[in-house]
């Protein structure tokens, strides 16, 4: 049986902020570097996670 994790919008916002702090970039900096394919593997993982969080937050609004 698959595992499902439930998070509140506030928890997702907190996770998003922690991820950006972890890579020492703003969302805009991370996005711009993703567009030019200049992210490290860790930064790319963060980018994909943030994209997923943003998708969930937009669906919740």
C-alpha positions in Angstrom: 0.0 0.0 0.0 1.5 3.4 -0.9 2.4 5.9 1.7 0.5 9.2 1.7 1.9 12.3 3.5 -0.6 15.0 4.5 0.7 18.5 4.9 -1.1 21.8 5.6 -0.4 24.8 3.2 1.5 26.4 6.1 3.7 23.4 6.4 4.4 23.4 2.7 5.3 27.1 2.8 7.7 26.4 5.6 9.3 23.5 3.8 9.6 25.7 0.7 11.4 28.4 2.6 13.7 25.9 4.2 14.7 24.4 0.9 15.5 27.8 -0.6 17.6 28.7 2.5 19.4 25.3 2.1 20.6 26.3 -1.4 21.2 30.0 -0.4 19.1 31.3 -3.3 15.8 33.1 -3.8 13.1 31.4 -5.9 14.0 33.7 -8.8 17.7 32.8 -8.6 16.9 29.1 -8.5 14.5 29.4 -11.4 16.9 31.4 -13.5 19.7 28.9 -12.9 17.3 26.0 -13.7 16.4 27.7 -17.0 20.1 27.8 -18.0 20.8 24.2 -16.8 23.3 25.4 -14.3 22.2 23.7 -11.1 24.1 21.1 -9.1 22.3 17.7 -8.6 21.3 18.8 -5.1 20.0 22.2 -6.4 18.1 20.4 -9.1 16.4 18.1 -6.5 15.4 21.2 -4.6 14.1 22.9 -7.8 11.9 19.8 -8.5 10.6 19.7 -5.0 9.7 23.4 -5.0 7.9 22.9 -8.3 5.9 20.2 -6.7 5.1 22.3 -3.6 4.0 25.2 -5.8 1.7 22.9 -7.7 0.1 21.6 -4.5 -0.3 25.1 -3.1 -1.9 26.4 -6.3 -4.3 23.5 -6.3 -5.2 24.2 -2.7 -6.1 27.9 -3.3 
